[in-house]
Amino acid sequence: MELKDTIKHRRMVRTFDPARPVPREALDRILHAGTRAPSAGFSQGQAWLVLEGEDLARFWEFGIGGAGESTAATTLLVLVPFSCKDVYLDRYARSDKGWTDRDEARWPVPFWHIDTGMAAMLQLLTAVDEGLGAFYFGIIPEQVEPFRAAYGVPPEYEPIGAIAIGYDAEPEKRNLRSRRRPIGELVHYGSWGGKKQ
């Protein structure tokens, strides 16, 4: 599939076919795609937890927010992407970066979360390229510590959400075209409110 077609077809799928497991080769390609995302200083401060079977059933018992009952009932696979701030702070304290400390205040924005978000987007696009559907959803703050404890996640790794993956089984595709904001409201040339020449 051409990249432009993959982007065009990417959408959040909330209902999957529970009778069709994600092929292992497709999962491997989706996971590998996340490692190809940009990473400040090539820090690579990401990790993923793959949940299937009983491990996934425990995940839904937390009442993880955003997915909904239909997603939980039909999903066979969830990826949880994590960011690790410490990896970035350590990397930028090395001599080739010119900093001599791990001061978080030096960072204009939390690149550890941004880079992990870009990795997750590559995985969402790769799912589409593999003929699969995917749904990104959040883990609400109150659920993070019980989730971390249940799966033995080290404290320095922070989940930025979760991605359900499977074969699309939505009976009707939602048409959001009427709700999509015009590009002229979103893009500004030269100054805020500036128009394209």
Sequence and secondary structure as in RCSB ss.txt:
>XXXX:A:sequence
MELKDTIKHRRMVRTFDPARPVPREALDRILHAGTRAPSAGFSQGQAWLVLEGEDLARFWEFGIGGAGESTAATT
LLVLVPFSCKDVYLDRYARSDKGWTDRDEARWPVPFWHIDTGMAAMLQLLTAVDEGLGAFYFGIIPEQVEPFRAA
YGVPPEYEPIGAIAIGYDAEPEKRNLRSRRRPIGELVHYGSWGGKKQ
>XXXX:A:secstr
  HHHHHHH  B   B TTS   HHHHHHHHHHHTTS  GGG   EEEEEE HHHHHHHHHTT TTS HHHHHH 
 EEEEEEEEHHHHHHHHTSGGGT  S  GGG SS HHHHHHHHHHHHHHHHHHHTT EEEEE   HHHHHHHHHH
HT  TTEEE  EEEEE B  SS    GGGS  HHHH  SSSTT    
